[in-house]
């Protein structure tokens, strides 16, 4: 295992300390590093909290800040955070208007967020993200997995929370954005969880995993590596089949690297995806390209498409200041 | 070779097309993709142009925009752009106040930018960046290499150009920022140039290259992989020795991933570097952490420190809008 670490047991703690030091203008760490929260809260705003296993950075801590999350609870690598972390985060950022949990659909996360929601003596609701169209049910999931589309849900709902939407409105908006969002990914290599010390899965030198999950879970099929256009055709095809968009539909296109994919390749995939979406009559009105929802150092990428309306676009464009995404301020 | 590509010969063209489509609000492509330039130019401003081999993305095209570069010339992967590209870019973005070339110190880049400078019938000057303290002379370089510190030079000089500094002032500022900047990197894995199809260099399963260049050039020594604190001690030590800072000196700290390094590890390196800089009495007043000056999918990182004064900090903080870096607007 080749990693820039000291001890397997302290990877997360040391990384969170570095993150908090680097972004001290935006975030602060909760006691015992239970959560990352905004430095400044906005009283009367619904508090948005997400979280999940670490190893997907910048998701979620990198999305804490104005216009997105209020707090993120980091579990150990690929391991759900505990209900205690979620409760501590909720108590820290509750501004009197309730708490909205945004949860990727993995069994561990679901169970722990549900326990926290039941224990919390503050009005709360949960948006479940399950944008991955690759497979129904998977290694860690009943139903579809929550993957890179989580970024889009967190951003649009975060912007609406900033403008003062109520908990019920935000819950409805989050569910609607999730429903309008579809993703699918492909892995060219595996990744290595520090505590495991060996690759999560094995992939031959000429193979790829089509429909991979963000923990390296199996997708639709393992096949010989094909070219970028072939990969994009399969990913975009599955997404369009799921969303069943009308001609001319405006969409946000997110091309997301899993951690080990050069920018040069990600933009090549943008080009491939654009041609396919254009041919399908879909109108890409916003792009986001980069390494945002990762599986440690896995090579590969996912494509996410969200069908949007004017209001959602306005929310997308509104001022945003987090460690990983920043515009308009 | 596992890459998201179609044909080796069209990687750069397809990637540039995707980049231009994704960031059409900020940039546009020159004819025959000779350069990436700002969509909107500012008449009367000195034009800043950089460039170099591709494979280091987001450097340089990702830094084109308000507050940074006016144009970037992308060569083929790890290959200098041609003087024709630089001339075409200069003619396209010249605003009547002269052209400043910002060039990383590699023999090929130096030769081609010098030819362009001589052929250009517009007042021009060149800032040479050579921030890599690892080695004197290297595979592609006479003297010290230009690496991640280039980002800091391009940003501070770009901000000064935006406020209206003259060509002579910008040349002096760029030279001063370069002199105040030192970097050193470490590689844990090699990288594969698409046209070559095999890794640029070989590194054993338990080895790292200390002082590696951004094309995988040899550094100071190849040794057994050590822990993050040990690596940070060597990199920061070499940087501090070079800069010979006074106690309390304010600095910008850039922890840069080479392409295949997870964010989790980069922030762990931030934590390690912060402790060392604190112990040395240096005051880190700004952080930048991410994958900015890369060697395709190489795993590893570099640390860069720039000694700053209040004026440079103001320039650093001023509004910036590029594909890869954005704040204040």
Interface residues (C-beta under 8 A of the other chain):
Chain A: X2 X3 X4 X5 X6 X7 X11 X12 X14 X15 X16 X17 X18 X19 X21 X22 X23 X54 X55 X57 X58 X62 X77 X188 X189 X205 X208 X225 X227 X228 X229 X231 X255 X259 X260 X261 X262 X263 X264 X265 X266 X267 X268 X269 X270 X271 X272 X274 X284 X287 X289 X291 X294 X296 X297 X299 X300 X301 X326 X327 X328 X329
Chain B: X2 X3 X4 X5 X6 X7 X11 X12 X14 X15 X16 X17 X18 X19 X21 X22 X23 X54 X55 X57 X58 X62 X77 X188 X189 X205 X208 X225 X227 X228 X229 X231 X255 X259 X260 X261 X262 X263 X264 X265 X266 X267 X268 X269 X270 X271 X272 X274 X284 X287 X289 X291 X294 X296 X297 X299 X300 X301 X326 X327 X328 X329
